[in-house]
Amino acid sequence: PSFDRDRLDNLTLGLERYAGRNLHRVPTAIARLARVRRITSRPQSTYDVLLMPTLADAPPEIGHLDPTAPYQQIIDRLIDWVAFT
């Protein structure tokens, strides 16, 4: 089996373009995530469970996050829905 790029949806293609334009930021982002982990792990080690919000709203209707829709539309809808992560 071979990889058929024509079968990729707009969301996947848009994320590829975004990642390509921002590849130079990856090392800094990884370092920042590691630093946040070090800073937050110590105070949280005394808790068994942390409850944190991840979604800003109820699940969207089927088709609202259609991956074949224009990339910017999908991203805008995802950002509105998943406001905390």
N, C-alpha and C positions, 0 to 999 in steps of 0.2 A: 504494500500500500504506500502511496506517495501522498505528500502534503498538498492539498489544493487550496491555495490562498483565496480563490474566488468563493469559497464556501464560508469565509469568515463574515461575521455580522458587523454592523457599523460600530457597536460598542467596542468590540475587540480591536478593530482597526483604529478607532479613535484613541483608545488607550495605548496602542503601539506608537502612534504619532506623538502623543503626550510624553510617553516615557523616553522616546528618542530625543525630543527637544530638551528634556530635563535630566538626561543621564549624568551630566556633570554634577548634579546635586545629590546623587545617591550616597557617596561617601560621607558627606556632612549629615545627611538624614540618618544613616546607620549609626554614626557616632552620637547623634542627639538621642536616638532611641535607647542606646546603651546607657547613656548618662541618666536619662529619665528612669530607667529601670533600677539603676543603682540608688538613685535618690528616693524613689518611692517604695522599694522593696523592704527597707528596714522598718519604717513605721507600720507598714501593713502586715508584717510578719506575726503580729499578735492576734490577728483576726482569722477566723476559719473561713468566712465567706464575705465577699464584697459584692454588694448589689449596686449596679451602675446603669443608668439609662443609656440606651443605644439608639432607640428609634424616637423620632419626634411625633409620629402619628401612627394610626392603625395601618395594617398592611394595605397597599394600594390595590385597586381593581386589576383584574387580569388584563394584560395588555398595556397598562399604564407605563411600565418599564420595558416596553418592547425593544429588544436589542437591534431590531432592524430600522428603528426610527433614527432620525438624525442624531449624531453623537452628542452635540451640545444640549439638545432637548433631554436626552437620557441622563446626562451628567447633572443637569440642573434639577431634574426630578429626584435623582438619587441623593443629591446634597440636601434638598429640602426634606426628604424622608429620613435619612440617616444623619441627623444633625449633630450627634454627639461623638461619633467615632471617626 
